[in-house]
Amino acid sequence: MKKNILESELVLNEDGSIYHLHLLPEDISDTILLVGDQNRVAEISKYFDKVEIVKSKREFITHTGLIGKKRFTVISTGIGTDNIDIVLNELDALANIDLKTRNIKDHFSKLQFIRIGTSGSLQKDIPVDSMVASSHGLGLDSLMNFYSINYSEHELDLQKEMNKQLQLDFVNAYVVQSQGSLLNKFSDLTNGITATCCGFYGPQGRMLRGEIKTPNLIERLNKINHNGIRVSNFEMETAAIYGLSKLFGHEALSVNAIVANRITHEFSKDAQQTIDKTIRKVLETLTSSD
């Protein structure tokens, strides 16, 4: 076990808080809701009975509070897996590293990460304004290739099949399953593989003025089917959340509001209402399951 983590590796602010998030260990709950949009933090915490902590630095806004006796933290990650790398590493450090001694704690604290996001459907039968709970994350970015992670046989099988069917010679896709029992609590929602892209335009098959290498990316993702498992939707964070949660030993689930359907070319007429419905669904499920 690594001890005496160097100052250049674990960077702290003058007040002892973790560098990017500007948080102290007591500022976070063990149930953490992750959102991309800064404004969505308040859209969630308005449903708290009490808000105890409000902190911010850069794009990272954190509210911690109570619904009944259950404590939640909601934090904005910004967009993309590079930000997820910062947020999950620093949240894990808050829970499992003594910031004063820079030693890893002897007792491991498991966190639950639940992403509440927006996403585009890749299947005709997953309509706009519905919700998807991700059974797996399919990483079309490179983040987890920088980490040493022990994939299960199931994940390795899916990873091999996804790369075979996608045939993207410039991407080494990875697959990570949802960690823990959180997915079971959302069994009434559509499940599927959520593809995580490293951008919004070219990496998601959008072509404005710049020509892209894979104009048929949507079609390739839509046609993937391996033992009944298909790619349901895509966005820009889920696979990294699942990968880092697996690496650190935490639980993770991504619940996405479907605001676009890339097969039928539809976009939600009231995306905000769909997002609010998803927020309420997540909070009601998490508080009623205790």
C-alpha positions as CSV (number, residue, x, y, z in Angstrom):
1,M,0.0,0.0,0.0
2,K,1.3,3.4,-1.0
3,K,2.3,5.6,1.9
4,N,3.5,9.2,2.3
5,I,2.0,10.4,-1.0
6,L,4.1,13.3,-2.3
7,E,2.9,16.9,-2.4
8,S,3.2,16.9,-6.2
9,E,0.9,13.8,-6.4
10,L,-1.8,14.8,-3.9
11,V,-2.1,18.5,-4.2
12,L,-3.9,20.4,-1.4
13,N,-5.0,24.0,-1.0
14,E,-3.7,26.2,1.9
15,D,-6.8,25.4,4.0
16,G,-6.0,21.6,3.6
17,S,-8.8,21.0,1.1
18,I,-8.3,18.8,-2.0
19,Y,-7.0,20.9,-4.9
20,H,-9.6,21.1,-7.6
21,L,-12.8,20.4,-5.7
22,H,-11.8,22.6,-2.7
23,L,-13.5,20.1,-0.4
24,L,-12.6,18.7,3.0
25,P,-13.5,15.1,4.0
26,E,-16.4,16.1,6.1
27,D,-18.0,18.0,3.2
28,I,-19.0,14.9,1.4
29,S,-21.5,12.1,1.9
30,D,-21.0,8.5,0.9
31,T,-23.8,8.9,-1.7
32,I,-22.6,11.2,-4.4
33,L,-24.7,12.5,-7.3
34,L,-22.7,13.5,-10.3
35,V,-24.0,16.0,-12.9
36,G,-22.2,17.7,-15.8
37,D,-24.0,21.0,-15.8
38,Q,-23.2,23.4,-12.9
39,N,-26.8,24.7,-12.9
40,R,-28.1,21.2,-12.3
41,V,-26.6,21.1,-8.8
42,A,-29.2,23.5,-7.5
43,E,-31.9,21.8,-9.5
44,I,-31.2,18.7,-7.4
45,S,-30.4,20.3,-4.0
46,K,-33.8,22.2,-4.1
47,Y,-35.3,18.8,-3.3
48,F,-33.1,18.5,-0.2
49,D,-34.8,19.1,3.2
50,K,-31.7,20.8,4.3
51,V,-28.5,22.0,2.6
52,E,-25.5,21.9,4.8
53,I,-22.5,22.6,2.5
54,V,-22.2,24.9,-0.5
55,K,-18.8,25.2,-2.0
56,S,-17.4,25.8,-5.5
57,K,-14.1,26.1,-7.4
58,R,-13.8,26.4,-11.2
59,E,-16.6,24.3,-12.8
60,F,-16.9,22.1,-9.7
61,I,-19.9,23.1,-7.5
62,T,-20.8,21.0,-4.5
63,H,-24.0,20.9,-2.4
64,T,-24.3,18.5,0.5
65,G,-27.5,18.1,2.4
66,L,-30.3,15.8,3.8
67,I,-33.5,14.2,2.5
68,G,-35.0,12.9,5.7
69,K,-32.1,11.2,7.5
70,K,-30.2,10.3,4.3
71,R,-27.2,12.5,3.4
72,F,-26.4,13.3,-0.2
73,T,-23.7,15.2,-2.0
74,V,-24.3,16.5,-5.5
75,I,-21.3,17.8,-7.5
76,S,-20.9,19.2,-11.0
77,T,-18.1,17.5,-13.0
78,G,-18.2,19.6,-16.1
79,I,-18.1,17.8,-19.4
80,G,-15.9,14.8,-20.4
81,T,-13.9,12.0,-19.0
82,D,-10.8,14.2,-18.3
83,N,-12.9,16.0,-15.7
84,I,-14.3,12.7,-14.3
85,D,-10.6,11.6,-13.8
86,I,-10.2,14.7,-11.5
87,V,-13.5,14.4,-9.7
88,L,-13.4,10.7,-8.9
89,N,-9.7,10.6,-7.9
90,E,-10.2,13.6,-5.5
91,L,-13.5,12.2,-4.0
92,D,-11.8,8.9,-3.4
93,A,-8.9,10.7,-1.8
94,L,-11.3,12.6,0.5
95,A,-12.7,9.2,1.7
96,N,-9.7,7.0,1.8
97,I,-6.5,9.1,2.3
98,D,-5.6,11.0,5.5
99,L,-4.9,14.4,4.0
100,K,-2.8,15.5,7.0
101,T,-0.5,12.5,7.0
102,R,-0.8,11.7,3.3
103,N,-1.2,8.1,4.1
104,I,-3.9,5.7,2.8
105,K,-6.3,4.9,5.5
106,D,-6.4,1.4,7.0
107,H,-10.2,1.3,6.8
108,F,-11.7,1.5,3.3
109,S,-14.8,3.7,2.8
110,K,-17.0,2.7,-0.1
111,L,-18.8,5.5,-2.0
112,Q,-21.8,5.3,-4.2
113,F,-21.6,7.4,-7.4
114,I,-24.8,8.0,-9.3
115,R,-24.6,10.1,-12.5
116,I,-27.7,12.0,-13.5
117,G,-27.1,13.1,-17.0
118,T,-28.5,13.7,-20.5
119,S,-27.9,11.5,-23.4
120,G,-28.8,10.6,-27.0
121,S,-30.6,7.4,-27.8
122,L,-29.0,5.0,-30.4
123,Q,-32.1,2.8,-30.7
124,K,-35.4,3.6,-32.4
125,D,-37.4,2.0,-29.6
126,I,-35.7,4.1,-26.8
127,P,-37.7,7.3,-27.3
128,V,-36.9,10.9,-26.5
129,D,-38.0,11.9,-22.9
130,S,-37.4,8.4,-21.6
131,M,-34.6,7.3,-19.2
132,V,-31.8,4.7,-19.4
133,A,-29.9,3.1,-16.6
134,S,-26.5,2.0,-17.9
135,S,-25.7,-1.7,-17.4
136,H,-22.2,-1.1,-18.9
137,G,-20.0,1.8,-20.0
138,L,-18.3,1.5,-23.4
139,G,-15.3,3.8,-23.4
140,L,-14.6,5.3,-26.8
141,D,-12.1,7.7,-25.1
142,S,-8.7,6.7,-23.8
143,L,-8.9,7.4,-20.0
144,M,-8.9,3.9,-18.6
145,N,-6.1,2.8,-20.9
146,F,-3.8,4.8,-18.5
147,Y,-4.8,2.7,-15.5
148,S,-4.1,-0.9,-14.5
149,I,-7.6,-2.3,-14.1
150,N,-8.6,-6.0,-13.6
151,Y,-11.4,-6.5,-16.0
152,S,-13.8,-9.5,-15.5
153,E,-14.1,-12.2,-18.2
154,H,-17.5,-10.8,-19.1
155,E,-16.0,-7.3,-19.6
156,L,-13.1,-8.6,-21.6
157,D,-15.5,-10.6,-23.8
158,L,-17.6,-7.5,-24.4
159,Q,-14.5,-5.4,-25.0
160,K,-13.3,-7.8,-27.7
161,E,-16.7,-7.9,-29.3
162,M,-17.2,-4.2,-29.3
163,N,-13.8,-3.5,-30.9
164,K,-14.5,-6.2,-33.5
165,Q,-17.9,-4.8,-34.5
166,L,-17.0,-1.2,-34.3
167,Q,-13.7,-1.5,-36.3
168,L,-12.3,1.8,-35.2
169,D,-8.6,1.4,-35.8
170,F,-7.8,4.6,-33.9
171,V,-9.7,3.7,-30.7
172,N,-9.0,0.9,-28.2
173,A,-12.5,0.7,-26.6
174,Y,-12.9,-0.6,-23.1
175,V,-16.0,-1.9,-21.4
176,V,-16.9,-1.7,-17.7
177,Q,-20.0,-3.1,-16.0
178,S,-22.0,-1.1,-13.5
179,Q,-20.5,-1.6,-10.1
180,G,-22.4,-2.8,-7.0
181,S,-26.2,-3.3,-6.6
182,L,-27.4,0.1,-7.7
183,L,-28.6,-1.1,-11.1
184,N,-31.1,-3.5,-9.4
185,K,-32.8,-0.5,-7.8
186,F,-33.6,0.9,-11.2
187,S,-34.8,-2.4,-12.8
188,D,-37.9,-0.6,-14.2
189,L,-35.8,1.5,-16.5
190,T,-34.4,0.6,-19.9
191,N,-30.9,-0.9,-19.5
192,G,-28.1,-1.1,-22.1
193,I,-24.5,-0.3,-22.9
194,T,-23.8,3.5,-22.7
195,A,-21.1,4.5,-25.1
196,T,-18.9,7.3,-23.8
197,C,-17.3,9.6,-26.3
198,C,-14.4,12.0,-26.0
199,G,-16.3,14.9,-27.7
200,F,-19.7,16.1,-28.8
201,Y,-19.2,16.6,-32.6
202,G,-16.9,14.3,-34.5
203,P,-16.7,11.6,-31.8
204,Q,-20.5,11.4,-31.8
205,G,-20.7,11.3,-35.6
206,R,-21.7,14.9,-36.0
207,M,-20.2,16.7,-39.0
208,L,-20.5,20.5,-39.3
209,R,-17.7,22.0,-41.3
210,G,-15.0,19.4,-40.4
211,E,-14.9,16.1,-42.2
212,I,-14.9,13.1,-39.9
213,K,-13.4,9.6,-40.2
214,T,-16.5,7.7,-39.3
215,P,-19.6,9.3,-40.8
216,N,-21.4,5.9,-40.2
217,L,-20.6,5.7,-36.5
218,I,-24.2,5.9,-35.4
219,E,-25.1,3.1,-37.7
220,R,-22.3,0.9,-36.4
221,L,-23.2,1.5,-32.7
222,N,-26.9,0.9,-33.5
223,K,-26.3,-2.5,-35.1
224,I,-24.1,-3.9,-32.3
225,N,-25.7,-6.8,-30.5
226,H,-23.8,-9.4,-28.4
227,N,-25.9,-12.1,-26.7
228,G,-28.8,-9.7,-26.5
229,I,-26.8,-6.8,-25.1
230,R,-26.9,-3.7,-27.3
231,V,-25.6,-0.1,-27.2
232,S,-28.6,1.9,-26.0
233,N,-27.3,5.5,-25.9
234,F,-24.2,7.7,-25.8
235,E,-22.8,10.6,-23.9
236,M,-19.4,11.7,-22.4
237,E,-18.9,10.5,-18.9
238,T,-20.3,7.1,-17.9
239,A,-17.5,4.7,-18.9
240,A,-14.9,6.7,-17.0
241,I,-17.2,6.7,-13.9
242,Y,-17.6,3.0,-14.1
243,G,-13.9,2.4,-14.8
244,L,-12.6,4.5,-11.9
245,S,-15.3,3.2,-9.5
246,K,-14.2,-0.4,-10.3
247,L,-10.5,0.6,-9.9
248,F,-11.1,2.2,-6.5
249,G,-13.7,-0.4,-5.2
250,H,-16.8,1.9,-5.2
251,E,-20.3,1.5,-6.6
252,A,-21.5,3.3,-9.6
253,L,-24.6,3.8,-11.8
254,S,-25.4,6.2,-14.6
255,V,-29.1,7.3,-15.1
256,N,-29.6,9.3,-18.3
257,A,-32.5,11.4,-19.5
258,I,-32.8,10.8,-23.2
259,V,-33.1,14.2,-24.8
260,A,-32.3,13.2,-28.4
261,N,-32.8,10.2,-30.6
262,R,-30.0,9.9,-33.2
263,I,-31.9,7.3,-35.2
264,T,-35.2,9.1,-35.6
265,H,-33.4,12.6,-35.5
266,E,-35.7,13.9,-32.8
267,F,-34.8,16.3,-30.0
268,S,-36.9,16.8,-26.8
269,K,-39.5,19.5,-27.0
270,D,-39.0,20.0,-23.2
271,A,-35.7,18.7,-22.2
272,Q,-35.7,20.5,-18.8
273,Q,-38.9,18.7,-17.8
274,T,-37.3,15.3,-18.7
275,I,-34.2,16.2,-16.7
276,D,-36.3,17.1,-13.7
277,K,-38.3,13.9,-14.0
278,T,-35.0,12.0,-14.0
279,I,-33.8,13.9,-10.9
280,R,-36.9,13.1,-9.0
281,K,-36.8,9.4,-10.1
282,V,-33.3,9.0,-8.8
283,L,-33.9,10.8,-5.5
284,E,-37.2,8.9,-4.9
285,T,-35.5,5.5,-5.7
286,L,-32.5,6.2,-3.5
287,T,-34.5,7.4,-0.5
288,S,-37.2,4.7,-0.7
289,S,-34.8,1.8,-0.9
290,D,-33.3,2.4,2.6
